[in-house]
């Protein structure tokens, strides 16, 4: 984001934006698969929505 942008420096959460749902869902599935494969203890602490 450019410094002269009106939202510069502001945190913008795109996780719930409809254009990014496919990417978010794919990344969540990959994370869950990795955690299951590696028996990562965080798999039980992570809440998938």
C-alpha positions in Angstrom: 0.0 0.0 0.0 1.4 3.4 -0.9 2.1 6.0 1.7 -0.3 8.5 0.1 -3.2 5.9 0.3 -6.0 7.0 2.6 -5.7 3.6 4.4 -1.8 3.6 4.7 -0.7 2.2 8.0 -4.2 0.8 8.8 -4.5 -2.9 9.3 -7.0 -4.3 6.8 -8.3 -7.8 7.5 -9.1 -9.5 4.2 -9.9 -12.9 5.7 -13.7 -12.4 5.5 -13.6 -10.6 2.2 -15.5 -12.8 -0.4 -12.8 -12.4 -3.0 -10.3 -14.2 -0.7 -12.5 -17.1 0.6 -11.0 -19.6 -1.8 -7.5 -18.8 -0.8 -8.3 -18.7 2.9 -10.1 -22.1 2.8 -7.2 -23.7 0.8 -4.6 -22.4 3.3 -6.7 -23.5 6.3 -7.0 -27.0 4.8 -3.2 -27.1 4.1 -2.5 -26.1 7.7 -4.9 -28.6 9.1 -3.3 -31.4 7.0 0.2 -30.4 8.0 -0.7 -30.3 11.7 -2.3 -33.7 11.4 0.6 -35.2 9.5 3.2 -33.8 12.0 1.1 -34.5 15.1 1.6 -30.8 15.9 0.0 -30.2 19.4 -1.4 -26.9 18.2 -3.9 -28.8 16.0 -6.1 -29.3 19.1 -5.8 -25.6 20.1 -6.7 -24.2 16.6 -10.3 -23.5 16.0 -11.3 -23.8 12.3 -14.2 -21.7 11.3 
